[in-house]
Amino acid sequence: MKNLGRTAALATIILLIATLAPATAGGRHDDGALRTVVGGLDGPRGLDALGHGKTLITEIDGTFSLVIERRGKAPRVIELGSLPGGFSPAIAAGKHGKIYILTGGGPPDGPPAEGAATLYQWRYGYDQPKPVFDVAAYQTGDPDLDDLEGLPTTSNPFGLAALRDGSVLIADAEGNDLIRWWPNGHAVTVARLKPRLVDVPPELGLPFEETEAEAVATSITVGPDGYWYVGELRGFPATPGTSQIWRIKPGSVGAVCDPEKPWRGRCTRYADGLTSIVDLGASRHSVYAVSLSKMSWLAAESEEPIPGAEIGALYRLTKHHHKVWIKELAKGKLTLPGGVDVADHIYLTGPVFPPDGKLMKIK
C-alpha cells in the first residue's frame, strides 16, 4: 500500500496519536448501505474504529495505517509502521497514544517466524514497534490441557482488545484461551475454551459421524454490558453452525468456557449456531460478529474452489428479555471479511487474502 501524504500530515498525526483511545461505540448504524471507504488494500484484517472518521487498519504485509475520512475528499491513508508480514496482525488503540499490534504464530508445523506470536507497542516518535509481550513464550508454560492435535504449547494470537485500565486482552486461536497482559509485564490466563462434540459434514467422507473439535478462540471485544466476549472459529472439521460466543465476567482468572456446562461459572454461553467467527465488535446495544465464510473456513480454504464459499457474513446480536436476537447485515455482500469494529458507524475489512482489499462501513 502506498504511503499517501505522510509528510504533509505529520502535524495531524501528532495531534491524533496523542489522543488515541478506545472509542465509545454509538447506537445502531446498520440500516444503511455498505460503502467502500478505501480500496486497493492488501489483505486487510486488523481494525480499530476510533470515531469521527478515523480508523486503524492492518494489511497482510504487516503494515499498520491510520485512515482519515475527509468530507468531499478522498480519505487520507497514513502508514504508521510495519511488522513482519505473512498475515495481517490485529490492532487496538490503548491509553496515552499507545497502539498495540498483535502478530500471529505462523504455520504450526514449522519453526517460529521472526516476530511471530508477539504483542507490540507503538506510539508517535518510535522508529519501529517495540515487542512488549512474547505470547508464544507465555504459552509454553501454560499448556492447553484440552489440545486435540498433540501441540498443547503452541500459540497463534489472533484477537486483541485494549482495556481502559491499560491492560490488553489477547485471544489465542492455538491455545484456545484468553490472556490478559499489563504494561508492567504481568500476564494471566483469563479463560480456557474447551472442545465441543460436533457432527462431521457428510461431504468430507470421513468414516465417523461425530468428533471433538477445538474452540479456536479468534476474537475478543468488550460488550455493551462491560463483560468480555470471545468468539470461536471451530477447529476441524469446521462444522457450520457450531461456533459460539462466550461472555466472561471482567477480572476473571482461570474461568472455563465449557459447552457441556454452558451456563455455569464466570464464562457462560452468549450465543450459538454461528460459523467460523473471526472477529467481534460492540456498540452500546449490541455485539457484532464476522463470519469468514458462511460455509466454514474449511470450505473457503479448500484446494478445489467451492462456489459461494467466499461469501462471509456480519451479524448483529442483541439481547432482549433473556433472548439473543441475531440479524444478518449486508447479506451476500461480504467476501472473506476479517475485521469489524463500531464507533459512529460499523466498519469492516476484507477480503483477508489479496487482491482487492477494502475498508468498508455501514452508515
N, C-alpha and C positions, 0 to 999 in steps of 0.2 A: 504494500500500500504506500502510495506517495505521501510525503510529508508536506502538507499544504499550509503555507503561510506561517511557518514556525517563527521566523524572525519577527514578523510584524505583530505576532500575538504574544510576545514574551510578557509584556506588562499585564495583559489579560490573564495569562497563566498564573502569574504571581498572586494576583488577587483571588482567582478561583481556587487554586490549590490550597491557599491559606485558609479557605473557608469550607473545604470539602467536609462533608459529614454524611452519615446515613440519612437518606431522605425520609420524611414522614409522608407516606403514600396517601393520596386523596381518596375520594369516594369512587363510585363506579364510573368508568370511562370506556365501556365496552359495547356501546351501541352504534359506534361509527364504523367507517370503512378502514380496512387495513391499508396503510400507506407506507411507502418506502422513504426513509429519512436519508440514508446514504447507501449507494450501491457500489459495486466494484470491490467489495471486501474479500479477503482471502480466508475462507473457512472461519467466520466469526462465531464465537460461543460466549465467552465471559461477558457479563453485562451488569452494570450498576447504574440505575437511573437516579440522578441527583436532583431532578426537578428543574423547572424554569428552562427547559430545553437543553440541559447539559447531561451528557451520558458518557460513562466509561465503557469501553469495549476492548476485547482482545481478538487476535487473529491467529491462524494456525502456524505462522512463522514466529510466534512468541511476542509480537509487538503488542503494546497496550497504548490506547489513544483516548483523547478527550474529544467528543463530538459536541459542537456548539451550534445549535439551530439559530438561524437569523431570519427574522421576518422579511419576506420579499427577496431574500438572497439565498444562495446555496449554502448549506451547512459548512462550517469550518471543521476540518479533521486535523487535530494536532497530535502527532506522535510524541508520546512522553518517554518511552523507553522500550526495552525488549529483553527477552529471556530466551534460552534455548528453545527452538521450535519442536514440532512434532505433532502437537495437538494444542488447540487454544486453551490457555490457562483460565482459571476462574479469577475474578477480580472483585474487590469491595473497598469502598472508601471508609476509612476509620476516623478517629478523632484527630484534631490538631493537624489537618492537612496530610495525614498519612494515607497511603494507598497500599493495600495488600494484594499480592498476586500469588496464586497457588498453582504449581506445576503438577502434572500427573506423574504416574510411576513408570510409564513406558511398557514395552512388552514384558509379560510376566516370565517368559521363558528365556530372556536374555539378560545380560549384565545391566545394572542400573546406568541410565544415561546421565551425563553431566548435568547437574542442576535439577534432576528429577525428584518428585515427591518432596518438594520443599516449599515452605511459605516464605515469601519475600516481602520486604517493605520498601516503599519508595516515597519520596517527597521531593518537592521542588528544591533543586540545588544538588541532588545526588547525581554523581556521574553515571551510576547504574544501580539497579535494585540490589538491596542487601539481604542475604539469606538470614532469617531470624529463627526458623524452626525446621529441623530435619524430621519430617514426618516418618520417613522410612526407618530412621534410627529409632524413633519412639516405638514404632510397631514391632520391632524386633524384640522388645521387652514386654510387649502387650499382645500376645498371640490371640488369634481368633479361634476359640475353642470349638466353634461350630463349623470350621472350614471343611469344605467337601472336596477340595481339589489337591490336598496334600501340600498346600502353601500357606500355613497359618500365620506367618510373619511378614508376608508381602504387603505392599502398600500401593494404592493408586488414589491419592487425594483428588476429589472431583468437585465437591461443593464447598462454598465459602460464604460466611456471613460475619460482618463486624458488629459487635455489640456496643452499646452506649457507654459501658464501663471501661472500654478499651481492650477487652478480650476479644478473641476470634473463635468462631465455631468452624470446624472442618469435618465434612462428610467424606469418609474414606470408602471408596467403592470396592476395594480389595479387602480391606479389614472389616467391612460390614459394621462399622461403628461411627460414632460421633465423638469428636475430640474437641476439648476447649483449651485454648492456649492464651497465656497472659504475656504482656511485653517483658515481664521480669524473668521469663523463661519457664515458668511453671506450666505444666500441662496435665490434664486428667482425661480419662475416658468417661464421657457423659452417659452414653448408652450403647448397647450392643443389639444389633438386629439379627434375630435368629432365622434359620432357613424355614422354608414352607413346603409342604407336600402339594404338588401340582399335577394336573393331568398332562400327559405328553401329547402334543399335537399329532394327530394320526398321519399327517403328511410327512413327518420325519421318518416314518417307517421303522421305529425302534421296537425291540421285542418286549416292551413292557408298557403298561398303560399309565403309570404314575411314578413320580420320583421326587426326591427332595431337591429344591433349588435355592441357592443363596439369595439373600435380600439384595445385595449390591446397592449400598447407600450412595446415591449420586447427588443429593440436593438438600439444602437447608435454608430455611427462612424463619424470621420472627413473625408470628401470626398476629391477627388483629387483637387477640386477647393477651399478647405478650408471651405466649408459650412458644416453644421451639418445634418446628415442623420439619420432618425428614421424609424425603421421597425415595422410593425404591425403583431400580431398573428391572430387576428379577434376572437371576442367572439362568444358565442353560437348563431346560430347553426354551426359555424365554416365553412361556405360555401366555398368550394375550389374556388380559383381564385379571392378572394375579399381582399387579403392583399395588402396594399400599402406601398410604401416607400416615405417619405416626406423629402423635402430639406428646411432647415431652415437657415436664414441669421444669421451669427455669431453675438453675442451680443444682440440677440433679448430677449425681456421680454414680456410675455403676448401674444405671437403670437397664432393664431388659425389655426389648420390644418383641413379644412372643406371639406369633399368630395362633398358637394353641390356647393362649390366655390373653386375648387382646384387650380386655377391659380391666386388667389388674395392674397395680403398681404405678410408678411415675411415668411410664410410657404406655400410652393407650392408642388404639387404632382410631384415626380420624376419618379415613376414607379407604374404600377398597374398590376393586373392579377396574382399575386403570391399567395402562400398558406402557412399559418402557419409559418411565419418568426420568427425565434428565435435568430438570430444573424446577424450582418453586419460586414464587414471589408472593407478595401480600399487599393488600390495601387495608383501609380502616375497617372494611366489612368482610373481605373475602380472602381466600387463598387461591393462587393461580398455579396450575401445573402444566408443564410442557411434556408432551409425549414425542419422542424422537420419531417413532413410526407407529401408526395405529395397528399395523400388522405385527409389530415387535422389532426390536433391534436385530434379531437373528434374520428375519426376513429381509430387512433393509441392507444387511451386510452379506447377503448370500452371493456366492460366486456367479450364480446364474440369476440375473435380474428378475424379480417378481413384480409384475405390473401392479402399480399402486403402493408398493412397499415404501416408497419415498415420501408418502404423504403422512405428515405428523399432525399434531393437534395441540390446541390450547384449551384448557378447561378452567372455568371459574367455579370454585366450591364455596358455598355459603351455608353456614349452619343456621337453622331456623326451627325452633320448637323441637330441639333434640334430634333433628334430622339434617344431614348434609345434602344439600341440593347441588347437583352438578349440571353445568351448562357448557356446551362446546361453543367457542367463539372462532370467528374467521374460518368456518368449516371448509375443508378442502383446499385451503389457500396456503398452507404452510408446508414447505419442503424441508425435511430433515432439520427442524428447528433445534436450537441448542440452548438458548437462554431466554429468561423472562424476568422482568422487574417492573414495578409500578411506582410512579411518582404522580405527576399531574396527568400522565397518560400511561397506557400499557405499552411497554417496549419489548421487542423480541429480536433475536438474532438467528441467522441461518441462511443457507444450509451450512452445517458444520464441516462439510467437506467441499473443497473447491469444485467448480468455479461459481461465480455469480452470487457471492455472499452479500447480505444486506443487514442493515439496521432498520427495523420497521417499528411502526407504532399504530395503535388503535386510539383514535381521538374520541 
